[in-house]
Amino acid sequence: MESLIAPVVEVFTSLAITPSIRQIGYCIHHKKNMEKFKIKMEDLNNTKTDIQTRVIAAEKNLESIREVIKAWLRRVDKEINQDETTVGLVKLLNGEDAEIFNHNQCSRWCSCNNRRKVGRAAEKKIEIIDEFLNEAKSFSHDVSHHYPPDVKSNVPKGTEDIADLASRESTMNQVMIALKDEGTYSVGIYGMGGVGKTTLVNHIRKEVKKQKLFNVVIMTTVTHNPDLKRIQDEIAHKLGLLQLRQVDDTSTRAALLSERLKQEKRILVIFDDVWTEDLDILADVGIPYGKNRHKVCKVIITTRSLEVCNSLLSPKNIEVGVLTEADSWLLFKKSAGNMEDFSALQTVAEEIVKECGGLPLALVTLGRALRNKDKLVWDDTVLQLRSSNFTYVNGMNSKVFSSIRLSYDHLGNEIIKRCFLFCSLFHEDCQINIDKLMMYVMSDQAIMEDLETIKQVRGRLQTVLDKLIASCLLLLDTKKHDGTIFTVKMHDIVRDVAIKIASEEDNGFFVLADVGLKDWPEKKLLSTAKCLRLSLMENKISTLPDNPELPHLLSLSLEKNRSLQRIPDNFFQSMIALVALDLSHTGISSLPSSLSFLVNLLSLHLDCCNFYNNHTSLSVIGKLKKLEILSFMNCYILRLPEEIGGLSNLKSLNLSDNHELSIPTNVISRLSRLEELYMKGSSCQWEVGQTRNGSNASLDEIASLTCLNTLHLDARNNKKLSLSISMGCSWPSNRDYVPYYCNISLHFDCYLSTSKTFYNSIKVLLARLDNLMLVSCTGLSSVEQLVTDVGFPHMVSLFVGECHQMEYLACTEKVPVITFTALKKLYLHSLSNLKSILCGSKPSGFFDKLNLLQLQKCKELDIIFHSDVFVKLKNLRVLRVEECRKLKEVFYLEDVDGSIDKDAHVITYPRLSEMYLKELPELMTIWKGVSPAECLQTLQVLEVEACKELKCLFTPAMLLSLQKLEKLKISRCSGMVTIVESSSEHDKQDLALLDADQASSQIPPHHLENTCHRPSETLFPNLRELIVDRCHSMEHLLPIRLLLVHGGLPKLNFFCVGDCNKMEVIFYKDGYKKTGGISDGEVPLSHLRQLHLVRLPNLSNFQQLEELSDILVWPALEVLKVDRCKNLKRLPLSSHNNIPPKLKVILGDSQEWFDEELQWNEDNDQSLKTRLRPLFKVY
């Protein structure tokens, strides 16, 4: 017993004695501990001072302090200055609070107890101080990261608040949305100089940090002289990649930087002020970006050029435009400061803001320059801005002018620069017409050096203007129907800069457009330097000097000086160098004889001058032998002078809108180099056929012009011909085809008959066409009546409408083989007797390039193409068939095996991408005979409307081929029973084989022939939109297998079923027997955002498989609309009573339906009803 008790007593004794000894030790050694504490505190303070000194030095060097250092200093400071025990011990060391040891104030025991407390506290604090000191040893000498801190890029002073303006909110939102999009790896932000791009990205940088979108955000400035090593160093320093300093080769540095960037989970790199598209800045610097790496690193670039964005393959480009008037006013007022009497400056201030055109840099610069200035200074500023001269406005030259000048200098190409300067010749806010710009371009030898034809010049000018628009130096105003530029505009401030550059001595531009001039400029003004280009358009000049000395003048514009009634006879005598002259919209009614001195003149514009009674004075133009462009549009000319025929170099002639014009014979035919002839609205009496009186020009003369590529013509000859021709104008993009948009249009009372030969002159023109429109041509039974021996080798678009005697478009045996070899688009509209498109077999090459076919209101058409033709239309992509009332099948393929070339080993079917079938009341089937899988594999859009005899769309064998279908719309098909046919036993076998758990080996060979995919592949994997409405015979929509095979309808986004009176269930079983579970992660309808069930009075269930309710959780559903479905008693939600996580609203026809008609019996349902009620809204 004692042996058991002794060890226990020993343990308890030691436990009791050991602490007592320690407590006694605190009392005995309290002075020793205090001395040690004093030394440690001194060490800690010294260490803290040393670290703080290094921190201050690093901060002065703009280095970023390491977070661990900041935390250590905070903890040390708290320990020394805030902890009560430490503060008390420090006071004891300093001789304070010594009364706690005073024997007179306390008993001996109390004094001993205090010593124990002090000794114990000192020892505990020594341990803490040791921890601080040991931690400080690990700091060595590095208290900071040796790279620049996160400072702002170089933002012009005063523009920081631009990002907060309403004008920038939408731009900011666009960028943020793009950055949050996982599929967007880079964003291009572009805009003209001074518009606030850098300010915007600085604001974006703050916002992404605030929202914690990225772990690291780096911003670097590239500039127009990029220094790759500097850029790499800035990025590497931000990442702490010190190793990069030791490497000199930029490629090796790029590889190292790329590897380091890949270590970050989410990083944003902003490249500000990128200029050149020739430099692949991202690859050269070492940025790992692109489709395969966008999750690692996202990139923003700011630039003045859209082409830079495109060259860097940026998938999302966002333009930063100018500010609205309201925001411009706010920014200007803020920059100008609070003026005591601002009302006195209101009018002039508004004019200054208007002149700035919403450009932030100009608004801020002018506002700051005018701050606290007298009204006289404000008035003078307006005058300078009006005259495009801001020499005396503080900051405008150094900031605004230099900024835009930099964009101009960076254009590089001298031709682009010259075209930019030509745009400054037009008045402020002018819609610069490309045809008017052509006048200056054609007169510039440097631009025309390698160009011979007007068509080439137009192409070059389009390229140049695209570049200037992409560089944000020009603004796109309007486009033609073919997408080419028609008019452009120039920002007011950019125009001011352009005028300043253009007025420099070497350029010799004098621009006084729209400045209110009433007299010709003073001689002193024009003689101060060599005047080469003089623009006086849009003024009020009424008189001109007799013979101004301007021997070097190249171009002169007096356009829109409506007060000018007369030009002195000797006015042009000294302008021997003049190559471009514009007198349009002046009040002149005759031309001076001195015009003949302009022997070098290339372009002459006289539009809207009234020569009604003086057209004979126009004969002087015949002496201008070098003339290439001549425009008489709307000049009231009665008869074109015969002398015009002597202009052997003329390339463009505009005679439009001269309503009583007549043209003598042998005038047009002598213009052998003519490329463009515009005569729209000029009802010239053209002679046609064999009967001619010889007084008027004939269409044969036009047909003889071998260089002609653009012709706009209205031809009339008694009642035989009504001809509208617009050669050189593109086909419209919309479906409302208007004759004058096309190359040539025969329309209205155009008379053609088989007994008369169509005029050969027109046939010759047709052979040159790209596009042809034939409308209401009486007697036209086939286009073979219009074909010459060369056919239509260039025709890419053909529209035929309301030619009611046409039975076939062409008889292939009677037209040349090359007739339709280039045709891409064919439109047949309202051909009441058309039986088939072709009569006879399809020759080789015929319709080979056809990619769009539209048939509308061809009521006798019962077959589109026979099988031998159909299988050869390998490029057909879009098919639209509407209101063809006798059509029973779209593709007739029953004899396909017997009709193809016996030597052909492979049948190449059309690869359709879009098919639209509408108002086909007799249509029984789309494919009669073989259903070619190739046609379906590329199909993306299928819309079927008002085909009342059509019972179904697809057979089960077709489904596996519909891998690219994105939109399926079925509407007003009253006879349609189901989408997928399953009536026969053969079809039911096909359906069964679509189950995901069936092996491919079970599929019979006759099914595999038309199926290129394994049966386990997803059905409708890319379907995004499914709409079914007004199909009143349909009781069920789709087999439930579609929801059970590999995540059923995985990309469906919008699903609407409406107005189907018999519809009972959306997804039906149709004999389906479930043999296995659904794979993990395969949630049906996983991307569906909107589900609409509307006016389905017999709908009782969404789907018939009870087990499916467990996994139908609607992860993306936002809108559920159930309207007038009186038999639907339960919402199609998960059986687990979980609300779809993204559901925003439930729309129904009444609150009563939600509260009383829906079944909410079980407790869980009642809970679900309570949670869903806030989402419900009456529709």
ZAMI-325467 format. One record per residue (C-alpha): residue in one letter; x negated, y, z negated. Coordinates in steps of 0.02 Angstrom, whole numbers, plus 50000, padded with zeros to 5 digits. Each point is the difference from the previous one (the first is absolute). Example, Ala and Ser with C-alpha at 12.3 -4.5 7.8 and 13.67 -1.06 7.14 Angstrom:
BEGIN
a493854977549610/s499315017250033/
//
This chain:
BEGIN
m500005000050000/e498615011949956/s499164995650163/l501555006150090/i500225016149899/a498195005950001/p499895003950188/v501665009349992/v499435010649853/e498385003650091/v500925006050155/f501175011549904/t498555006849898/s499025004250156/l501515008250078/a500255010749848/i498195004249966/t499425003850179/p501185014750031/s499625006849828/i498164999850037/r500335009150165/q501045013249913/i498645002549867/g498745001550141/y501025014350078/c499905009149833/i498144996949970/h499425003650179/h501175014450039/k498555012450016/k499044988350113/n501544997650109/m500285018750006/e498215003050056/k500174986750134/f501685007450051/k499155017050014/i498664993150117/k501294990750107/m501105015450013/e498505010050058/d499614986650130/l501815000050058/n500085018950015/n498365000450094/t500604986550118/k501665009050025/t499095016550034/d498864991550126/i501454992050092/q501015016049997/t498515009450073/r499894987650143/v501885001050027/i499945019050013/a498564998950124/a500944987250105/e501575010650000/k499015015150057/n499374989050142/l501824996250046/e499764981749954/s501404989149935/i499784994649818/r500174981449966/e501584995549906/v499044989549872/i498975015449953/k501555010649979/a500804986749890/w498424998249892/l499915018749970/r501835000849954/r499824985849874/v498415007349923/d500815017049986/k501524992449915/e498904990349880/i498955014949949/n501275014149998/q501664991849960/d499704984449894/e500275004949818/t498704988049930/t498645006050116/v500445018249967/g499924996749811/l498314991550011/v499325014450104/k500615012249868/l499094989949865/l498415000750102/n500215018850010/g500245001749811/e501875002750009/d501294990849892/a498644995349872/e501275001449859/i500524982150030/f498374995349909/n500275012449856/h500084990549834/n500985014049918/q501404997850125/c500074981249994/s499594985649888/r498424989750024/w501054986350080/c500775012750120/s498275006350051/c499424982250034/n501554996450101/n499705015350108/r498214994650032/r500654982950053/k501255008050122/v498675011450073/g498744985950019/r501294988750080/a500625013650119/a498235004550052/e499584981850038/k501584997750106/k499665016050097/i498204994650031/e500684984450086/i501135010650111/i498595012150042/d498884985350046/e501324994250123/f500055017450081/l498105000650011/n499874982650074/e501325004550130/a499075016150042/k498424990150039/s500914991950147/f500315017050077/s498175002450044/h499915016050102/d501564997750107/v501455009849929/s500775004050170/h500354993350173/h498745007650121/y501275005750130/p501085015450022/p501585000849897/d501725000050078/v500005017950063/k501145007750129/s499525000850182/n499685017150072/v501735007649997/p500215018050061/k500315011249852/g501825003849971/t500684985150096/e500054988149852/d501865002949971/i500514995150178/a500294982049949/d501405005549883/l500995008550140/a501564991850070/s499224999250173/r498704987949936/e501154988849898/s500534988950145/t498204998550062/m499424995649826/n501374986849985/q499534992350167/v498214997849945/m500484992749831/i501194987650081/a498634994650120/l498764997649857/k501244989249906/d500344989450154/e498954984349990/g499974998950189/t499235017250024/y498125000049977/s499625017650062/v500905016650019/g499515013750122/i500475017849952/y499765012550139/g500425018250035/m499285016250062/g498615009049908/g500605009749847/v501644990549984/g499574992749830/k499444982050029/t498625000449868/t501185007949874/l501264986350034/v498784985649974/n499355007749839/h501805000149939/i500224982150059/r498424994949908/k500715006849838/e501674991550030/v499294982650035/k498965001449841/k501535005349903/q501004985350067/k498494988449979/l500164993250177/f498124997250013/n498624995449880/v498765011350089/v500325015550107/i498535007550097/m500035015550110/t498615005650116/t499875013550133/v499384994850172/t499915016950095/h499675002650186/n498174995249973/p500184983649904/d498564994349891/l500264981449975/k498724998249861/r500755014349901/i501754992450018/q499354982849949/d499095007549851/e501555009149938/i501044984150007/a498614989349924/h499725012349858/k501844999749958/l499884981049990/g498365000249903/l499094991050142/l498275006949958/q499144986950108/l500565009350156/r498725013849968/q498604987850033/v500634995250175/d499695011050152/d500814990450144/t501815005750021/s500614982850059/t499264991349848/r500735013749889/a501704997350081/a499924981349965/l499535002949818/l501375013049977/s501274988450080/e499584986049881/r500125011749851/l501695006750056/k500684982450016/q499694997649814/e501365012849962/k501784993849991/r500845015750067/i499025014750066/l500455015450102/v498685009250101/i500455017050072/f498985006650147/d500355018550015/d499665010550156/v499604986350127/w499645007150173/t499344988250131/e500904984850069/d498364993050067/l499394995949825/d500774984749919/i499785007949830/l500784985849902/a498914986350072/d498425010549999/v500215005249819/g500424982349944/i501855000849959/p500834982749994/y501685003950075/g501194992950128/k501394987250008/n498964986749912/r499315011449865/h501315013349967/k500364993249826/v498215003949952/c499835017650064/k501195013050071/v499435015250095/i500655017650032/i499215011050132/t500385018350032/t499615007350169/r500525013350124/s500234987250138/l501264986150024/e498744991750114/v498824997849852/c501394990849908/n500324989050151/s498154996350026/l499894993749821/l501524988850033/s501015008249863/p501714991349995/k500865014949919/n499675017750060/i500855014849916/e499955017750067/v499865014749881/g501005013950081/v500145018549963/l501055006449855/t501825004950014/e500465018449997/a500564998949819/d498414991549941/s498945011950104/w500805014649913/l499724992449828/l498174996550034/f499685017150073/k500825009049854/k498994989849877/s498395004050093/a500405018550017/g500385001449815/n501385009149907/m500195017250077/e500935013349906/d500955006050151/f500114984750109/s501665005850075/a499085013650097/l498914986750080/q501374987250030/t500195002950187/v498165000750041/a499654985249886/e501314989650091/e499185004350167/i498294994749934/v500724983649938/k500804997150169/e498355003350089/c499184986849890/g501174986950069/g500034989749840/l498114997249999/p499514999249815/l498205005850025/a500575015650093/l501375003649872/v498804998649854/t498615009750086/l501135014450052/g500915000149833/r498385001649902/a499305012850123/l501545011049976/r500144998149812/n500145017249918/k499765008750168/d500905015550060/k501454998550123/l498945008050136/v498834985049990/w501484988350016/d500625009450154/d498284999450079/t499904981349968/v501614997450096/l499315009850148/q498424989450000/l501004983949995/r501115005850143/s498485003550107/s499184983549951/n498585009749922/f499664998049814/t498235006649993/y500375011449853/v501074988249898/n498944993449857/g499704981250012/m500934996950164/n498414998550104/s498984990449873/k501384988049950/v501434998750125/f499105004050162/s498484989449957/s501104985349950/i500964999550164/r498455004650101/l499194984349929/s501414989550075/y499735008650168/d498124997449995/h500244981849958/l501024996850159/g498334997750084/n500654998250177/e499955016750092/i501534995650105/i501054997249844/k499375016549930/r500465009450159/c501764992750001/f500195005249818/l499505017850043/f501205000250148/c501424997149876/s499555016549915/l500505009450159/f501834996949959/h500975010949878/e500304995849818/d501234985749967/c500044996350187/q500574983050061/i498514997150112/n500634991250156/i498814987350071/d500345005950177/k499485017749952/l498454993449913/m499594990850161/m499805016950085/y498495004049891/v499304982550001/m500034999150191/s499085016450008/d498554994249890/q498564992550097/a499254991349849/i501604990449968/m500344996250184/e498234994250038/d500434981450012/l501875001750035/e500775000450173/t501884997649984/i501335008349894/k500464983049931/q498224998249935/v500065017449926/r501644996349910/g499254984149931/r498455009249939/l501065013849923/q501084987349908/t498434992049928/v499315016949947/l501645005549919/d500144983549908/k498265003249929/l500445017849949/i501624994449919/a499104985849909/s498725012949942/c501425010749931/l499505014850107/l501604998950102/l501774995449950/l501054988150104/d501615008950048/t500964989250125/k499724984450103/k500644993950167/h501054984350012/d498464989550036/g499205005849838/t498745011650081/i499785017549932/f501095013750074/t499715014949886/v498805003849859/k499855014049874/m498565008449910/h500055004849817/d499905018949980/i498394999849897/v499204987250117/r500495011150147/d499195014949914/v498394990249979/a500104993950181/i500215017850063/k498515005649897/i498944986150074/a500685003050175/s499635018649993/e498154996849973/e498955006650143/d499634983450085/n501844995250007/g500655017050055/f501814997749943/f501085015449972/v501654994949919/l501295013649976/a501554989150011/d501615005649914/v499235015249916/g501265012750065/l498925007350139/k500915012350113/d498505004750107/w498544991350081/p498544998449876/e498765014350001/k498554998450118/k498795001849857/l500714984649915/l499814988950153/s498315006750052/t499124997449834/a499534982550056/k500244988250144/c501874996750002/l500344982450064/r501734995749932/l501335013249972/s501674995649919/l501305013849992/m501544988749994/e501575004249902/n499755019049996/k500945015250066/i498815006050134/s500935009550135/t498595007450105/l498334993350061/p498445009550056/d499675001350187/n498364990550010/p499274994249832/e498154995350008/l500004982049941/p498814991050119/h499664985449880/l501794996849948/l500474981750019/s501794999749934/l501365012949973/s501694997649919/l501355013250006/e501384987549962/k501575006749915/n499615018450027/r501795002350057/s499825018850015/l498724998050138/q500945003850163/r498595003250122/i498184995450027/p498935013450085/d499444995350174/n498145000349956/f500164992049829/f499104983750042/q498705007450115/s498544998649876/m500504983649920/i499084989450126/a499544986649871/l501794997249941/v500504981650001/a501604999949895/l501435012750007/d501654999649906/l501345012850044/s501474989649937/h501505008449919/t499525017450058/g501165012050090/i499045000250164/s500954996650162/s498555000650123/l498144996150006/p498645012950037/s498924998150155/s498434999749891/l500484982449948/s499104994450156/f498355005349920/l500174985649876/v499114987850113/n499464989249852/l501734998649922/l500454982249950/s501615002549900/l501435012250027/h501585000449892/l501475010950053/d501414991549903/c501605009949970/c499515014750109/n501395005850116/f499484999250183/y501794998950066/n499835014750119/n498124999950024/h499514982050031/t499025005750153/s498715008049885/l499574982649943/s499164996650167/v498405007849932/i499794984449893/g499584990850161/k498295008549997/l499514992049835/k499204984850080/k499254993049840/l501665000149908/e500384983449913/i501485004249885/l501475010850057/s501605002249900/f501565009050064/m501234993049872/n501655009849994/c499395014150115/y501615001550103/i499044995950159/l501144997950152/r498724993050120/l498234993949969/p498755009750107/e499214989550137/e498295006449946/i500114988949845/g499684985350115/g498245006650028/l499494996649819/s499034984550043/n499284998149823/l501675001649910/k500264985849876/s501535005749901/l501515009650064/n501485004649890/l501575006250091/s501264994849866/d501635009549969/n500005009950161/h501814995850035/e500135006950178/l498294994750058/s499664994150176/i498354993550063/p499435001550181/t499404984750091/n498164995249997/v499635009749839/i500044985649875/s499174987650117/r498485011450019/l499654999749813/s498994984150021/r499195000549827/l501615003249905/e500154988949846/e501485008049911/l501595007350075/y501355006649883/m501675004650077/k501294995949867/g501495011650013/s499515005950174/s501374993850114/c499014999650161/q500914993250153/w498834986150048/e500144992350171/v500134981050006/g500234986650130/q499895002250187/t501175015050017/r499065016049960/n500145018150052/g498205004349961/s500325015049887/n499714991649832/a498674988649929/s500334981450003/l499724986749868/d498774992250120/e498835014449961/i500014995649815/a499764981650041/s498475004550103/l499095007649850/t498824985849957/c499305008549844/l501715003549924/n500234991749830/t501265011649917/l501635005250083/h501525008349920/l501305002450134/d501875002550025/a500414995750180/r501665004150085/n500564997350180/n501845002750031/k500844985049921/k498814986550056/l498745001149864/s499865005249819/l498254996549946/s499155004349836/i498164995949990/s498835002149853/m498414991050044/g498665000649868/c501185001049850/s500094985249884/w501444988749956/p500965005249845/s499804990149840/n501825000349948/r501464990550076/d500945014950070/y499205000350170/v500165016750086/p499545000850185/y498845014949993/y498864991449875/c499474987250129/n498845000150149/i501394999550127/s501874999649982/l501264996750138/h501675004449926/f501795006050007/d500525002050182/c498494991550074/y500684990450150/l499194984050057/s500734986850111/t499424984350086/s500415007550170/k498775014449979/t498144999349967/f499515009249844/y498885014750037/n498214994450022/s499305015549915/i500834994949838/k499404982150018/v498225006350014/l500225009849839/l500774985049913/a498484989550041/r498935011749893/l501134999949848/d499684994349824/n501845001949951/l501624999850099/m501805003549953/l501434995850119/v501705006549946/s501674999450094/c499254995350167/t501474995650113/g499604985950120/l498444994249909/s500154981049988/s498164996349966/v498405009849973/e499314992050158/q500855014550090/l498755011649916/v498424989950025/t498635002850127/d498754986850050/v498935004049846/g501444997249877/f499905008549829/p498214995949950/h499905013549864/m501764999549928/v500034996049814/s501795005549957/l501614998050098/f501745005849951/v501504995650108/g501725006349948/e501755001550071/c499504993050170/h501604990050015/q499614991450166/m498404992149934/e500144981049986/y498164996249974/l498575011149949/a498964992150136/c500014985550120/t498274992949977/e499914993950180/k500275017450072/v498825010849895/p498105000049994/v499254988749868/i499165014949914/t501655009349978/f500144997549811/t498294993749952/a499675015049885/l501775001749929/k500065000049809/k501735007149961/l501624996150089/y501685008049956/l501604994750091/h501515010149947/s501824999850057/l499764989450156/s501764993550019/n499604987350139/l498304993849943/k499994980950003/s498184996749963/i498405009849987/l499104990550138/c500624990950152/g498804986150041/s498524992749909/k498735010749911/p498415003050102/s498324999149913/g499635016349909/f501805006050010/f500555006849827/d498404992949924/k499745015849896/l501825002549952/n500095002649811/l501695008649978/l501654995450080/q501645008949962/l501674995350076/q501555010249961/k501784999950068/c499664987750141/k501724992149993/e499764987150141/l498324993849939/d500154981649953/i498164995449999/i498495010749965/f498604989150066/h499984982350064/s498834988449908/d498625000950131/v499905018849977/f500205000049811/v498554988449965/k498845011850097/l500435015949905/k498514997449885/n499875018349944/l501835003249960/r500075006849823/v501645009749982/l501694994450066/r501585010349978/v501654994150074/e501605010049970/e501784999850066/c499734986750133/r501714992149986/k499774984450107/l498344994549930/k500174982749921/e498184996549958/v498485011149985/f498704987150050/y500504986550123/l498754985949973/e500954984150041/d499004996850158/v498355006649933/d499104983450025/g500514998550180/s499725018250048/i498225003149947/d498474998150108/k499544981650010/d498165004549991/a500225009949839/h499424990349848/v500635012849873/i501605010350002/t499675017949939/y501615006949928/p500305018349958/r499405004549826/l501435011049945/s499795011749852/e501705008850004/m501704994350063/y501635009949993/l501654992250057/k501545011049989/e501794999650066/l499864983450092/p501774993049979/e499714984150104/l498304995449930/m500034981849944/t498174997149964/i498365009350007/w498964985450064/k500884987850115/g498964984450013/v498264999049925/s499655012349858/p498195005350031/a499045001649837/e498795012350082/c501395012850022/l500414999049816/q498264999849925/t499735018550035/l501785006149972/q500055014049869/v501715008050024/l501634991650048/e501645009850002/v501624992250059/e501595010550004/a501774997250065/c499684982950079/k501664992449950/e499784982950084/l498314996649925/k500184986349867/c498244999849929/l498275007150031/f498744986349965/t499854981450000/p498994992549858/a498594995950122/m499795018750034/l499765005449819/l498194994949982/s499525010850150/l500725016049925/q498425003749901/k499905018650048/l501835004949992/e500145015949895/k501775006250034/l501594990150033/k501645009250025/i501654991750045/s501515011250019/r501784998450066/c499774982050058/s501764994449959/g499764982250063/m498364996449912/v500174986049874/t498234999149934/i498265006050039/v499204982750005/e500954986950097/s500314984049905/s501544992550078/s499264984850085/e499204985149917/h498445003850100/d499915017549926/k500284993649823/q498494988850021/d499015015450052/l500615009349846/a499514985949885/l498255000150072/l499795018149949/d499934995349815/a498325004349924/d499814982849922/q500224990450163/a498434993750083/s499575005950175/s499834981950053/q501894998349989/i500305012350140/p500434991650164/p498875004250148/h501405008850094/h500075013149863/l498135002549991/e499935004650183/n500845016749967/t499245003149829/c498265007049980/h500095001149810/r500014986649867/p501724997549920/s499305004949831/e499705017950058/t501065014149934/l501605003650096/f500215018450048/p498375004449910/n499985018050064/l501855004050001/r500215017049916/e501765005450048/l501554989050017/i501685007850041/v501624990750038/d501645009350016/r501724997850077/c499784981650041/h501744994449950/s499844981450044/m498464997349893/e500334990249839/h498194997749950/l498425008650056/l498394990049980/p499504982649942/i499354999849823/r498394992050061/l499415017350048/l499865004449816/l499144983849953/v498604999050129/h498425008749940/g500725015049911/g501505002150116/l500115016350097/p498455006749910/k499955017250082/l501855003950016/n500235017849941/f501785004750050/f501464987650006/c501755005650045/v501564989650034/g501615009550030/d501754999050072/c500004981350028/n501784995049954/k499714981249986/m498295000349918/e500054988549847/v498164997449961/i498385007950060/f498824985149981/y500874983250024/k499474982049966/d500544992050165/g499624982449938/y498365005049918/k499374987849870/k498655006449884/t498584987449984/g498685009949909/g499665015449898/i499535016950067/s498155004049993/d499385011349862/g499895018250049/e501154998350150/v501415011749951/p501345002050135/l500375017650063/s498505006449903/h499915016650097/l501845003850018/r500335018149947/q501815002350057/l501424987450005/h501675006050070/l501574989249996/v501395010650072/r501834996350038/l499884981049989/p501734995649933/n499704981049996/l498224999949935/s499974989249843/n498154996349981/f498335006350058/q499254982550013/q500604982449966/l498534991949912/e500165001849812/e498164996249967/l499505014650109/s500735012449876/d498584996249881/i498665006450119/l500985013650091/v499325013949888/w499965014550126/p498295007149951/a500105014850122/l501885003550005/e500405018549978/v501775001950070/l501424987449986/k501585005250090/v501594989649984/d501505008550079/r501744992650017/c499514981849976/k501524995349897/n499624981349989/l498215002349941/k500164997649813/r498174999649952/l498565011250053/p498634990750095/l498745001749859/s498904987549908/s500864987149890/h498785005249862/n500945016549981/n498445009950037/i500235016850084/p498895001850155/p498505010149940/k500145013550134/l501895001350013/k500525018350006/v501854999550044/i501494988550025/l501295007350119/g501804994049995/d501715005750058/s500755002849827/q499624999949814/e501464988049977/w499154987250111/f498435000549895/d500894999649831/e501464988450033/e499894990650164/l498224993749981/q499864985049886/w499095004049837/n500584985649891/e498504993349908/d499085009449865/n498445001450105/d501025006950143/q500775013049887/s498265005349948/l499505001050183/k501555010250040/t499555012549863/r498245001950069/l500595001750179/r501385012749966/p498815015450002/l499424994750174/f501744998550073/k500705014050110/v501615000950097/y499615001050186/
//
